[in-house]
Amino acid sequence: MAPPFDIFNRVKNYYTKDNVSMQDSPVIASQTAALLSIRILHLPIVSSSKPAFVHLISNRTLHFASSQSIHSSSSKILYTLSYVLPFYLSSATRPSVTLSRDAPSVIRARIRAVTFTCVFSTLSTYYVLSAIANVSPREAFKSLGWWPVSVPEIGKSLLLTALLFSGPLFERGIVEGDWREWVRVERAREVLSSWMGWRNYVAGPATEEIVFRSTITPLHLLAHLSPSRVVFLTPLYFGIAHVHHFYEYTLTHPDTPLLPALLRSFVQFAYTSLFGFYATFVFLRTGSLPAVILVHSFCNWCGLPRVWGRVGLESSTEVAIGPPSRLSKQRSPSPSSSSSSSSSSSLPPQDQVQVAHGQLGIAWTVAYYILLVAGAVAFWKGLGPLTESKTGLVEFAGY
């Protein structure tokens, strides 16, 4: 196996006329990128016409050649353990049967730990960029996504994400009447004043994007991994790192059968990995860390979109991912269909909608699924144009 930093060959090339091999060779080996990613995550964590990053190593454009797989199965296991193990070494961050991960004391302790992790991981990657890749401070901050802060990139990224959630935004904003709460600053202050709200919409998105996008992605680019491989490989770290929630869930829900708990963990791994693919793509295309942080926060707020069932259907077995719906708070459960009219009349006049047998009319559901599909199509078509940026880190074929 070649040494992680091929110092001898690099020094030799400085004194020879054949500098092509030096310019085309990766700054760090792919194994080193994986190792650095693991070491960075070995602390508690709660992600010209050519892009500038491809000019970091030499004056001519780097071509991201194919590289061998970064992780073996054993290193993925090592990564997962190094990510989650510190959570359970301290009583302050370790949940128990009587102490949930949502307890304010646990959230505070984990945020403190994760803040240190972000500082450490950012400094580590910055050192690799500046000392090993000989990158200027300005270009190092650019590859980390910190600079420049481009408001258009942030706005376009949020617009693209909102297109994907057109259906859920319609359901929550129009059907459930939450649009009035969206424009009230007091509501946002109320949510962010709680430790769970601060974790879900501020600390969690910021720290996860700093580690999984800002600090890990540049290391893999230095190893000459192709942009597509970076997009589909690095988010797996993000997905696997959430599997430990299975243990925490079974700990605080001991009566839940094993199969539903495993299914819940698998679904969480799937959608966190899918989001990681998207966030990594946006980060590489825009080079904006604030953009992916805000996109992450927005997705946390939206939750998983409904893919089956009728909108506005009252059900005692429905599990809400986002905040409780306004209709469910204002409409009391009706024991029979005869009480549906009184439930509807208890709503303010501006919130009354067509209700039949305790549920909304079918037209609302049809409108939701039309918007869901239309939003997904618009998202796919806008994926290239709305992420195009002069501050991008790499170029993708076909975009």
N, C-alpha and C positions, 0 to 999 in steps of 0.2 A: 504494500500500500504506500502510495506517495505521501511524504510528510505534509501536514496541513498547510504550512506556509513554505513553499519551495524557495527558501532563501538563497540557496547556493545557485540555482539556475537563474534567479532574478538578478543576483549580483554579477554573475558571469555574463549575462546578456548586456549589462551596462558597459562592458568592456569589449564587446564584439560588435561587428557591423550588422549581424542578423538579429534585429530587434523584433521581427514579426512574431516569433514564438512567444516572446515576453508579452507583447501587446494582446495577443489573442488568448493567452492562458488565463484562467480564472484567478482573481486576486486571492481568493480563499477556496479551498477544496469544498466539495459539496458535503462531505462528512463533517468538516469544520463548521459549516453553516448550521448543520443539525445539532452539533455539539454545543455551539454557542447558544442556539435557541433553547436547548435543554438547560444549560447553565443559567441563562437569563431567567428561565422560568422556575428555577430551584428555590423559589420563595413564594409565600402565599399570594395568590392573585384572585380577586373576585370575578379591544383589539385597535435659437436657430430653427429650423423646420423639424429637426430631430429633437426629441426630449433631452434635457440637459443631463439626465442621469447616465445615459449611454456614452457620454463623453468624460466621465469621471476619471477613468483610469489612464487614458491616453488621449491624444489630440484627435485620433480618428475614431469613428464609431465602432463600438463593441457589437459584435454579432453574438446573440445569445444562443450558443450551440447547445445541442442535446447533451444532457448529463445523466449520470446514473441516478437511481432512486436515492433520495436523501436518507430515508429511514428504513431500517429493517424492522421486523415485527418487534424484536426485543427493545430497540431504541424507542419505539412508540410507547411500549409499556413503561420504560424508564421515564419518558417524558410525562406520561400521565401521573406516575407516582410522585415525580418531583414537583408536579403542579399542585396536587391535592394533599400530599402528606403533611406539609406544615400546618394545614388547617386543623389537624387533629393532634398536634403536639402541645398546644397550649389550651388550657381550660377556658381562656378568654375567647378563643375562636372555635372551640370544639362544641358542636351541638350535642344534646343528650336527649333522653326520653322526656325530661322536664324542661329542657332548654332548646328552643327552636332556633334555626339559622336566621329567622326573622326577628329574633329578640333584639331590642335596641343595643344591648351591651355587646352582643356578638357582631352586629353590623358595624358598630363603632370600631371594635378591635380589628375587624377585617379591613376596614377602610384605612386605618392607620398602617397596617402591614402592607397593604397594596400600594399605598402612596410611596413607601420606601422602595417597593419592587419596581415601580415605574421610574423612579429616579435612577436606581441601579441599572436597570435594563437600558435606559436611554443613554446613560454615560458609557455603558459597555459598547453599545453599537456605535456611538459617536467615536469612541476610541478606535474601533476597527476601521471606520471610514476615514478618519484623519491620519492615524498612524500607519495603518497597513495599506490602505488604498490611496494615500496621499491626496485626499480630497480637501479642498478649502473649507473653512468653517461655513461659508454661505451655502456651498453645495451640499455639505453634510446635513445642515438643517433642512435643506430642500428635500434630500432623499429621505429624511425622517418625517417629512410632511408638515413640518412646523412653519416653513417659510417658502414662498410668500403666502400670506393669508388672503385668499381670493374670494370675495363675496359672491361673484357670479357662479363659481364652481359649487359653492355651498347651496345657493338657491336652485341651481339646475339639478343637483343631486337630490335635494328634498322634493322637487317637483317630480322627478322620475320615480321616486319611491311612493309619492302620493298617488301617482297613476296606478301603480300596482295595487294600492289599497282603496281604489275608488269605491268598490262595493262596501267594504266595512265602514268607510267614512260616510257613505250614504246611510247605512243602517244606524250608526251611532248618532250622526249629526241631524239627519232629517227624520228618520222613523222614530228614533227614541228622543228626539228633541234636545240633544246635548249641545247643539251649536251655540246656544245662549251661554252655556258654561265655558265654552272655548274662548269667548271674548272677554270673560271676566278675569281680571288679574288676581282677584282674591282666591279664585279656585286654584290657580296655579300655585299661589303662595301656600295654600292649605296643603296641597299634595307634597310640595317640596319641603314643607316644614316637618314632615314625618321622616323618620330614618329610613323606612322602607321606600318612600317616594324618592328620597335623596339617593339611595343606593340604585334603584331601578332606572332613574332617568338622568342622573348626573354622574355619580361615582362609578357605577358599573360600566356604562358605555365609554366613559373617558379612559378608565384604567385598562379595560379590555382592548380597546382600539390602540392605545399606546403600545401595549405589549405585543398583541397579535398582529397588528398591521404596521405600526411605525417602526418597531425595533426588529422584528423578525423578517419582514419582507425585504429590506435592503440587504440582509445577509445572504439571502437566497439569490438575489440578483447578482451579488458579487461572485457567487459560485457559478455564474453563467447558466442558471436554469432558465428555460424559455418562459416567457410571460404566462402562457397557458398552463404550464406545469406549476408555476408559483400560485396561480389562481386556484387550481384544483388540489394542491398538496397542502399548503400552509393552513387552510381553514380546517383541515382534519384535526390539527392540534386543538383548535378552538372547540370543535365538537366533542372530541374525546375528553377534554378537560371538564366538561359538564356532566360526565357520566357519574361522577361521585355523588351527584344529587340523588342517585338511586339509594345509596346507603342512608343519606340524611332523611329521605322520604320514608323509608321503611322503619327508621328509628323513631320518627315522630308519628307514624301511622302504622302501628304494629298489627292492627286488625285487617289491613289491606292484604288480599291474597298476593302471592308472589308473581303470578302471571300478569295481572294488571299493572303491578309496579314495574316489572320489566318492560312491558309495552310502553308505559309512560316514559321510561328512561330512553328507550329506543326512539320514540317520537321526538324527544328533546334533542337527542344526538342528531337526528335527521334535520330538524329545522335550524338548529344552531350551525350545522355544517353548511346548509344551503345559504343561510345568511352570510356565513363567512366567505363563500364563493363570491357573492355579490359585493360585499364590503371590500374584499381584496381587489376585485376588478375596478371598483370605483376609486380606490386608493391609487392603484397603478395608473389609471387613466387621468385622474385629476391631480395627483400628488398633494392632495389636501387632507391632512389629518382632521381638522375641524369638520370637514364635510362628512367623513365617515362616522365621527362621534355623534353628530346631530342626526344622521340617518339611523344609527343604532338606537339612539334615544327615541326617535319617532317610531321605529318598529317595536320597541318595548312597550310604548304607549298603545299602539294599535293591537298588539297581540296577534294570534293566529287568525286568519280570515275564516269565516264560515264557508264550508264547502258542501254542506248538505242541510236539509231542514228548512223550515219556514221562518222568516224574520218576524219578530214580535210575538213568537209563540211562547206562552208561559209554561214553564216546566220546572218542577221541583228538583229534577235530576240534572238540569243543565249546569255546567261548570263554566263560569265566566273567567276569561283570561285577563281582560282589561278591567277598568273600574266598573262598579255596578251600574246597570242601565237606569236611566231616569224613570222609564216606564215601570220597571220592576219595583222601584222604590215607591212610586206613587199609586200603583194599582195593587190592591190587596188580592190575594188568591181567592178565586170564586169556587165554592164547592159544587156548583152546578152551572149549566149553561144559562139558566134563567137569570143569573146574577151578572152576566156580562154587560148588560146595558147600564146597570148601576155603577159598575167598575169604570166604564167609559165616561159616564157623566161626572165621576169624581175628579177627572182631570180638568185642568184649566181649559177654557175654550180654545186657546191658541194651540193646545197640545192634543185636542181630540182628533182622532183619526178613525177611519172605518174599522170597526171591530165586529167580529162575528164569532160567537161561541168561544170567547176568551182569547181570540187571536186576531191578528190583522188580516185584512182581505188579501187574497192571493196575488193581487196586482202589485202589492209592495214587494212580495217575494220575487216575482218575475222581474221587476225593475232592479232588484238587488243583483240577481244573477246576470242580467244583461250588463250592468255596470261592472260586475266582477270580471266577466269575459272581455268586455271592451277595454277595461283598464289593463288587463294582462296583455292584450294585443298592442295597445298604445305603449306600454312599458317595453315590450320587446322591440318595437320599431324605434323607440326613443333611446334605447340602450347605448347606441353609438353616438348619435348627435348630442345628447344631453350630458355625456361624459367626456366629450372632446375638449381638450384643454392644452394650451401651450405650456402649462406647468406639469404635464404628465411625466411620469418616470420612465415609461416604456411605450412602444407602439405595438398594437395588435394587428395582425393581418386581417383584412376584411373590414376594418373600422377606420 
